[in-house]
Amino acid sequence: MSDFFAMNGYGFYIWGSYGLALLIAIVETAMVRHKRKITLQQLRLMRDAGEEE
């Protein structure tokens, strides 16, 4: 099993790459969700402002 994780001496680079890719995917998902939330709030404000006129 340790040979599998070591990957002929390149395990640190391989698993580090997987970890970095996972981290980037998580951050990107969080940023998209946050931007969506802000956009929906802005649309609601614009809709409410239009109804007041």
C-alpha positions as CSV (number, residue, x, y, z in Angstrom):
1,M,0.0,0.0,0.0
2,S,2.8,2.4,0.8
3,D,4.2,1.8,-2.8
4,F,0.9,2.9,-4.1
5,F,1.0,6.2,-2.2
6,A,4.7,6.7,-2.9
7,M,4.3,6.2,-6.7
8,N,7.9,5.5,-7.4
9,G,9.1,8.7,-5.5
10,Y,6.6,11.0,-7.2
11,G,3.8,10.6,-4.8
12,F,4.3,14.0,-3.2
13,Y,3.9,15.7,-6.5
14,I,1.0,13.6,-7.7
15,W,-1.1,13.7,-4.5
16,G,-0.2,17.4,-4.1
17,S,-1.6,18.0,-7.6
18,Y,-4.8,16.2,-6.7
19,G,-5.1,18.1,-3.5
20,L,-4.5,21.4,-5.2
21,A,-7.1,20.6,-7.9
22,L,-9.6,19.7,-5.3
23,L,-9.0,22.9,-3.3
24,I,-9.4,25.0,-6.5
25,A,-12.6,23.2,-7.3
26,I,-14.0,23.8,-3.8
27,V,-13.0,27.5,-3.9
28,E,-14.5,28.0,-7.4
29,T,-17.8,26.4,-6.3
30,A,-17.9,28.6,-3.2
31,M,-17.2,31.7,-5.3
32,V,-19.9,30.8,-7.9
33,R,-22.5,30.3,-5.2
34,H,-21.6,33.6,-3.5
35,K,-21.8,35.5,-6.8
36,R,-25.2,33.8,-7.6
37,K,-26.5,34.9,-4.2
38,I,-25.4,38.5,-4.7
39,T,-26.9,38.6,-8.2
40,L,-30.2,37.3,-7.0
41,Q,-30.3,39.9,-4.3
42,Q,-29.5,42.6,-6.8
43,L,-32.3,41.4,-9.1
44,R,-34.8,41.4,-6.2
45,L,-33.8,44.9,-5.3
46,M,-34.2,46.0,-8.9
47,R,-37.6,44.3,-9.2
48,D,-38.8,45.9,-5.9
49,A,-37.5,49.3,-7.0
50,G,-39.5,49.0,-10.3
51,E,-42.7,48.1,-8.5
52,E,-42.5,51.2,-6.3
53,E,-42.6,53.6,-9.3
